[in-house]
Every structure is written in structure tokens, then in C-alpha cells.
Amino acid sequence: MAETQRSDVIVLGAGLVGMTLALALEAGGLSVAMIDPADPAAQLAAGFDGRASAVSSSSWRMLEALGLGSSLGWQGDPIERIRVAEGTSGGALSFVPDLEGDGPLGLMFENRLLRTVLREACEARSGIRLLMPARAADVARDAAGVHVTLADGRSLTAPLLVAAEGRNSPMREAAGIKVARWRYDHSAIVTMLDHDKPHGNVAHEIFYPAGPFALLPLKGGHRSALVWSMKAEDAPAMVTLNARAFAAEAEKRSGGIVGTLTLTAPRSTYPLGFHHAAQIIAERLALIGDAAHGIHPIAGQGLNLGFRDAAALAEVLIEGARSGLDLGDPQLLARYQRWRSLDTLMVAGATDGLTRLFGVSGRAATAVRRFGLGVVERVSPLKAFFMAEARGESGALPRLLKGLPV
Ligand SMILES: Cc1cc2nc3c(=O)[nH]c(=O)nc-3n(C[C@H](O)[C@H](O)[C@H](O)COP(=O)(O)OP(=O)(O)OC[C@H]3O[C@@H](n4cnc5c(N)ncnc54)[C@H](O)[C@@H]3O)c2cc1C
């Protein structure tokens, strides 16, 4: 019989969040076994994930601390301004860092590049065993520990299991964790475009009643990532439109802000929804990333929330290990849950509210939105709050409450 492999933590799911957690744990001296059923080569292929992500400045500092700054930094495009507009003729609001030295609001990365660099780093770290493709056929969690049997018969054990399996997390379901979820009846079409005017490192978010239209600056010439939300029933026709007609439709929605658009990548469609796990811990189990919560991409915060989960869980576990604690200790896990609850609920609630507010059509709703944009533009604590959120700085809410006139 094959020997049981022991590690400090077993992570199910080698997505962007799972890999980040593994690197953070390893940097703190813990050993990790990571299991993912996906074909590793297919996941790095050009057409696998056409998304690009806005990585907030706080997430970026974490990636740098994990030693990824030199391999990733030159591939990211700094977001120096976020321009939020109501259609192409309504009010607009600009978020610009206030002080010199504040740095950009975040960096735009193609997910494919993020995945490649994280994967290479995981493969290079001696404390991480990447088991991929591999499937957990049986998982047992009890007071003694976690025991995982893989479909090929190999067996693993650890004091803690982390589910980073994405939105449909089978482990979360198996643990019986309740999830609040709803669909927005919207899909996002994601692709990349070239344009004839420079993007000037500006992220554009233009709100239409059918859904937000975002053009996000990419490195390497006049290029942007497109995240275009629309009614789910309209997405199939838009995806099959010929490339030129699609680019012309997108250009119309952009108001010509970066000039003529040319499609340069395949289009993918993502159904949009919201989910939030009622708890992110159970016996010897912690959830992170989309396994714990999923939000509308309207504010580009989903991956950033996952990065913050990974950072918080790693810190709690590394401190626990230094104090000689069992890594599945319920008190340790409760600390992780307490730490993450407010941030995830706040960002999820704000994002859901924004999605609904900008999704309502009619003149009254338009007037409210324009009023809202005007208020945020004039009241500096509110503007500072939204900028801090874009940067991923936790604790922005208490500062906002302190700064607002009473
Ligand atoms: C259109 C769109 C645009 C977005 N833009 C942004 C943005 O700009 N900024 C931002 O912060 N966020 C953004 N997001 C959100 C972000 O993409 C997700 O939050 C993030 O990718 C979640 O990462 P994850 O690692 O938790 O999950 P996933 O990326 O889903 O990874 C899950 C991993 O688990 C594996 N897996 C699945 N089942 C199992 C199993 N049973 N056992 C083991 N492994 C398993 C999968 O193979 C996969 O590798 C966007 C989302 C969408 C839909």
C-alpha cells in the first residue's frame, strides 16, 4: 500500500486564489499539497481564460511580498484614473489618486499571465506539491485530521483542508454550508480590443440600463480588455456577430472614447450571479475565493476579495503554527472567519447595490444616478472611500464614517 503523504495544509483548487494561498503559506514555512482535476497545460492555453483582472494596489503589494514583483510587474498596466459615467452623455465621475506618491489605483493583468507566473512560482517552491490533474475521490474530516484519497489511490493527510474550488465548490456543498445566491439575468462578454487612441491608463466604466460596459487598459500599445454586461438573452447573438460588427457595436457603447476598436481575441461569455456562503469555516475546513463568495464584476473586486482571504488565512495559520497550535483548531479558524466577514459582506453588499442601482431604467432612476455621481464627486470623504475600495484598502468604511459631516 502506498505511503500516506503528510502536509500542513491540503488545498483543493489551484486557481489564482488557491495558488496565492499556497505561496503565502509556503513563505511562512508551511507545507502544502494542492489538488486540481484540470489539465495544467489546457489551463495555460491562450483561449482558456480571456479575462483580465484589475489587481488593487493592496493585492499587488501582497503579490510583491510573495516574490512575484519582478516576473509580473512589467506585464501589468497601471490604472491611474477610473472614469465612471452614466451612458455616453450623462454625468461622469473621475477617481484620481490625490497625492503625488499615492501610486496607481491598481494594475491590470491578463488572467493568463497571472496564472502562468503563479503556477511557475508554485512549481519552483519545495514546500508545495502541485497534484494536477488529480481528483479527490474521498475526503474525511474529523477530530484527528483530514484524510484525502485521490482517484488514483494516493492518500494525503493534513490538519486542515482549504476549499479554493471556485463558485461551484463541491467541498462546500459536501460540508453542508448554506449559500445565499441569486442570478442577475445578465451575462458578461469578455474579450480584448485594439484601439487607435491611447488609453492613457484610464479604466472606463460606462453604465447602461442593460448593464455596465467596461474598457480596462492593458500593457503593450493601444489595447484594452472589455467586460460588457448585457441581458443574458442578448449575449449569444452578440458573441456570434462577425468581428467587425461586434467591434462597431462596442465602439458605439464606448462613445468613441479611445477611437476605432478592433477585436483581437476570442469572445467568452460569463453568466453573472451573486453567492455568499453563510459561513466560511467548518470542522477542519476553510473556504477562500469564489468558493466563499462571488460578486458581479462591475467593480472588479472578486479576485481581490479572494487575495485578501488568502492573505488573512495564511497569516492566521502561520501565527498558529508558530504558537504550536493544531492548524485545524476551531479558534484559529474562527479568527479567520471573523477577520474576513465584514470585508466580504461590505464589498458584496456594495457591489450588489451598485449593480441594481445602475440596472434600473427610467428617467427617475437616471436622475437618482446622476445625483449620486454628483454627490460622490463633491463630498470628498465619499470619494476617498471609493478610491480606498478600488485600492483594496481594508478599513476604508470606519475612516469614511469618521470623515463624513454629521
Ligand atoms: C467577467 C468577469 C470579470 C472579472 N473581472 C475581475 C477583475 O477585474 N478583478 C477582480 O478582482 N475580479 C474579477 N473577476 C472575479 C474573478 O475572476 C474571480 O473572483 C476569481 O477568478 C476567482 O478565483 P478562484 O481561484 O477563487 O476560483 P477559480 O478561478 O474558479 O478557480 C477554481 C479552481 O478550482 C479547480 N477545481 C474545481 N473543482 C475542483 C475540485 N472538485 N477539486 C479541486 N479543484 C477543483 C478549478 O479547476 C480551478 O482551477 C471577474 C469575474 C468575471 C466573471
The ligand as a Gaussian input file, in Angstrom:
#p B3LYP/6-31G(d) Opt

LIG

0 1
 C      -16.303000      38.625000     -16.440000
 C      -15.549000      38.661000     -15.152000
 C      -14.577000      39.656000     -14.933000
 C      -13.909000      39.727000     -13.719000
 N      -13.003000      40.735000     -13.509000
 C      -12.384000      40.855000     -12.295000
 C      -11.474000      41.944000     -12.000000
 O      -11.190000      42.821000     -12.834000
 N      -10.910000      41.999000     -10.765000
 C      -11.198000      41.085000      -9.804000
 O      -10.702000      41.218000      -8.675000
 N      -12.034000      40.030000     -10.054000
 C      -12.637000      39.894000     -11.265000
 N      -13.488000      38.850000     -11.503000
 C      -13.668000      37.810000     -10.475000
 C      -12.545000      36.787000     -10.523000
 O      -12.319000      36.373000     -11.845000
 C      -12.833000      35.591000      -9.619000
 O      -13.241000      36.073000      -8.361000
 C      -11.567000      34.730000      -9.448000
 O      -11.126000      34.236000     -10.673000
 C      -11.836000      33.552000      -8.505000
 O      -10.674000      32.791000      -8.380000
 P      -10.687000      31.401000      -7.575000
 O       -9.270000      30.914000      -7.614000
 O      -11.360000      31.566000      -6.261000
 O      -11.641000      30.441000      -8.415000
 P      -11.464000      29.843000      -9.867000
 O      -10.711000      30.767000     -10.739000
 O      -12.816000      29.400000     -10.300000
 O      -10.536000      28.550000      -9.651000
 C      -11.019000      27.365000      -9.094000
 C      -10.019000      26.236000      -9.335000
 O      -10.522000      25.070000      -8.668000
 C      -10.454000      23.953000      -9.516000
 N      -11.496000      22.994000      -9.102000
 C      -12.798000      22.932000      -9.472000
 N      -13.410000      21.877000      -8.885000
 C      -12.462000      21.266000      -8.103000
 C      -12.476000      20.156000      -7.230000
 N      -13.571000      19.433000      -7.042000
 N      -11.321000      19.835000      -6.586000
 C      -10.197000      20.578000      -6.753000
 N      -10.125000      21.636000      -7.582000
 C      -11.258000      21.992000      -8.232000
 C      -10.629000      24.514000     -10.919000
 O      -10.069000      23.650000     -11.892000
 C       -9.868000      25.851000     -10.812000
 O       -8.502000      25.690000     -11.119000
 C      -14.177000      38.762000     -12.710000
 C      -15.118000      37.749000     -12.937000
 C      -15.811000      37.698000     -14.134000
 C      -16.839000      36.606000     -14.359000

